[in-house]
């Protein structure tokens, strides 16, 4: 019989060793997969690292990929902090992207006829509002009718993708795309500026990092941040202490949805300039992994997002160099999530075998 | 509109489609039901269905019989279930996050395995799927409908009363329900909470694996990416709608399937084509949410659902 006992004190060594063990375990699993694919292990790992972090091009690509991941990671982290399980960041991201194009791309391709700075702000605000409003549905169902938000947010993702598919077929169809399902493009004047020449890295990255810092400060220093953590730690105790639990959950959901919506706008304005049905390779779901790897710490989210993005970019170039399917990156992400969770649990608890 | 609907519902084809669409849902809902009755949420279902669909199909592709394929799918499901069980029961990880992790892992490993096995393919390789049960055709009334199904549908329909019998009429079922309602009391009665929960999750996950294999071994004859397409999540919603009872689970799965079959046919009707097909396809997901909203207030969740159990802790 296995039992968990809370450790009296967590050893400093364990805090360092546990995540390293988790990473080693993940790499071992990844090595087995590479062997299965019949590729040389050492060269594949080298190609993975090289492709993700090894050159100027690799680094800028990784950081470009990390940008939406930071935002969806923050969306998950902030919601999970209040124990509100928003699994719908994928859908909120797409709605944010659609809203951004609706404000800044329709109406003859120029967006609303407003002064440019105002139009830019309106575009970002619309994206955040769209994400927040969409998640608010699940939050209200949760607080008013006790409907589990995990299932609703998951199911609503499918609804959004169909909605996007319809928009790309109809109201927001790009007539010049020759039947390719893609939306009209954003007004080029609204695109985010590039950070470095000859790269795709754009000013969405500093925006995302600033959002992380802001969220960190909010959680740490504001009364609302405290309420949020209290609601997440123990709903009953929080209610007893006079914290408006339902309101806190709804506000948290609004922030979380807004962050995911912003991720969509940043992708459109920084990288794609129009909406397609495959603009996100699962950023919403990967955001949950990012948040968990970061132990729900907003600053940790930035690092975790760079790690995950590096794995994806690296896997792409690895599959070109040696014949290993790119899905190896998804396996790495999933296994590292599970291994990291186990490691964190073992730091806090001791496993005892009892008869 | 109503004339169209009546014409649809009166046809055998509609009921044949309902049972076909319903079969994986019946397996899936029963799987979720077993896990949750033992007190553990299993969001791994979506990925476990993918893994079952792939593993079962791959076994048959390599030359195994169809039933061996189903068994392989069940074992694959059970293996992921065991992992979920170890993570959530003795280790007490968040059931939400561990389940999502299982879904990510099972899905990505299946896709990886498919790509490794078939690196350069444009056309997915096919197998000979389960045959229809033509010998049932002469049966009055139900014959034409059951005769167009495969043996897996009959298996799903048989599993409903069987699950009910095990849960409500056997000591094992009592143990499963006890660890889901009051683990401390179960332990006092000499039941191992850890073993019972892990066992129930493995069994439930085996059913999820079979649910996936129905897609590749009976509904279609090949493995496609994204073929599970949210069916797992729908099962998680349906089990709440069914208030964790096998009979109602069957009813919920068939109601949902009937609705899905109807919308697929209405799409082709005179009025249906006037509405964009995407709106029709949204309906099943919205219906699942509506079903949740309908019952959520009075849903009698298993009392210990999502609460990890530690001996001596209250």
Interface residues (C-beta under 8 A of the other chain):
Chain A: X1 X2 X3 X4 X33 X36 X37 X85 X87 X141 X145 X146 X147 X148 X150 X151 X152 X154 X155 X156 X158 X159 X162 X163 X165 X166 X169 X170 X285 X288 X289 X292 X323 X325 X327 X328 X330 X331 X333 X334 X335 X337 X338 X341 X342 X345 X349 X351
Chain B: X43 X87 X90 X91 X92 X93 X94 X96 X97 X98 X100 X101 X102 X104 X105 X107 X108 X109 X111 X112 X113 X115 X116 X119 X192 X194 X229 X230 X233 X234 X236 X237 X240 X276 X278 X279 X281 X282 X285 X286 X288 X289 X292 X293 X296 X297 X299 X310 X311
